[in-house]
């Protein structure tokens, strides 16, 4: 039996007989010939069927039946990708028991998003839908590769924790052998602890937020691209590393997901050598002057303010990215380091991408006494955090980090109107299946 090859490799075997395996993507029956379009995990191949008996057998199958095809590779400029398979021998490995709920062979799926999510096992097979997750996979690989080049170590931290990482009530409570526990909102405590071990660490893993949002940009479970680094000067050291990481992610997407980019008609953004920076207080002053909205005493940016700032950065700097630093301490977690010059503001930042907050990061406290004071100031009991606080008793360097929401990054990249379009199996306020 011929060794199986992928559809993307058949150009290397012109004039040879090869074996392909995949799904019956489409069947076009003409008077004297039938064209079988076979789809595998990499792409599509046209197979020319001239045997009437074989054509009749294939016509009796539902789309998505699993086939193995052995045939001769022929160069044909009129065929898709300039190559087709002739003289096929087809084996039906597993016939589909029902027609799919929508036509996967059409350029775009003719179904509403809830239907696509209900039938995710099928809709994800569509080449255009699949391309979104090839871009997602390349994004994760680019994140990892960029940080490995900078001597970071990948870690995996617990997702069941004894205390809420960010504070507040927006956590999923679970019963841990009779004791209260929570699904982790982030790996924050553990990645800070691991700075004391490796100095530079990163993690790619799910996080959980029990926030009752039902919006196109929120999920209750998503993949977080986290990093933490020691021996920094301040939060701007972290911002510089973020720029480096984004550049690496875009480069890897262009190298590893080129066909996916073509399918979704995506041109990747340019990451500036230095992303423009604006202080939070200056951003509010701009919004007041230009939008006429008196937000100068607000502790955070609203979605409409983020959109306006994104447009302003495009006009002012021709940049789709904008770093907003110095958010008020009252809106940041207790472990955030204040600005030494203006303690009411923090050494933290958000990255806006096309007018949407994509990344949150900053410098953390690193002295044990500062943690005790910060917890006391917020009325928080240090006892549940004793394991975390122990790391700071024994010497931690100045450090900081950031987190990128993978699904939000991909959604903004491809300009998807709803984050669920780029999430394999979304978990939100109303969806726990499939």
C-alpha positions, 0 to 999 in steps of 0.5 A: 500500500502507498504511504499516505501523504498530505494534500499540501505535499502532492506537488512534490509527487507529479507523475507518481501514484500516491495515497490520500485520506480525508473527507468527501468535501464535495462531489460535482457530477458532469455528463462524462466525468465526476470531480471528487473534492477530498479534504484532509487536515491541510487542504483540498485536492481535486480527484477526477473520476471517469469510472461510472461505477465508482462515480455512482458509488460516491454519489450514494455517500453523504458529504463528510464520509471518510475516504482513502484514495490512491491515484496518479498525480497530474499537473493541470493548470485548470485544476485547483492549485494546478494539480489533480489526481487521476485514475483513482482507487477509492476505499470508503473507510467510514460512510457518514450516516447523515448529511451535514447540517450545512454545506461545508463546500461553500466558501462561507457557511450559511448559518447563524453563529448559535447554529455554528456553535451548536454544531461545532464538531462539524462547522469547525471542519470548514476551511475558513473556520479551520483557518482561524484556529491555525492562526490561533495555533501560530499565535501561541507558537509565536508567543512561546518562541519569542519568549524562549529566545529571551531565556524564559521558561515555560511553566504550568500552574494549578487551575484549582486554587484556595483563594481568588487571585484578583479578589472580588466575587467573580470566581467559580467556586468548587467543592474540593473534598469538602473545602472551598476552592476556586477555578483560577482567574489567572496564574498570577500568584504562581508566575510571580512565585516562579520569578524567584526560581527561574527569573523569567517564566511564561504560561499558555493555559485556560483561566476562568472568570465568573463575570455575568457578561453577555457581550461579543468580547467576553468569555468565562473561560479563555486562553491566557498568554501570561509572562512574568520577568524579574530584575526589571527597572519598572513597567516600561521594561515589561512594555518593551518585552510585550512589543518584542513578543507581539513582533514574534507572534506576527512573524510566526503567523506569517510563516506558519499560517500563510494559507490560513491568512489567504483564506480569511483575506487577512493582512497582518498589522505592523508592530511599531518598533516602539508602540506609542505610550500615553498616560492615563491622566493625559488620555482622559484629558484628551477625551475631555477636550476632543469628545466633550465628555468629562471623564477626567475623574473616572478610574477606568476607560469605557469601551467608547473611550478605548475606541476613540483612543484607538482612532486617535493613535491611528491619526496621530501615530499611524499605529493600530496599537496604543499603550496606556500607562498609569491607571489609578491604583484603585482599579488595579489589583493589590499586588500592583506597584504604585508610581513612586512619583504619583502614588495614586497612579500605578506602574501598570498599563493596558495595550489597546489594539484597534481600540480594544483593550488586549493586554493588561500588565505592569510592575508588581510589588516585591517587598513583603512589608509592602504586601502587608500594607497593601492588603491592610489598606484594602481590608483583605486578610493576608492569612489565605494568601500566606503561601503566596506571601512566603515568596516575598519573605525571602527576597524577590527582585523587582518584577512584572508581567502581562497577560494576553487573551488569545481569543481576543487577540485573534478576534481583533486580528481577523476583525471578527464581530464576536469573540465566539467565532474564534473560540473552539468551544465557547463557555459563556453566560449561556453556553456550557455545551458542546 
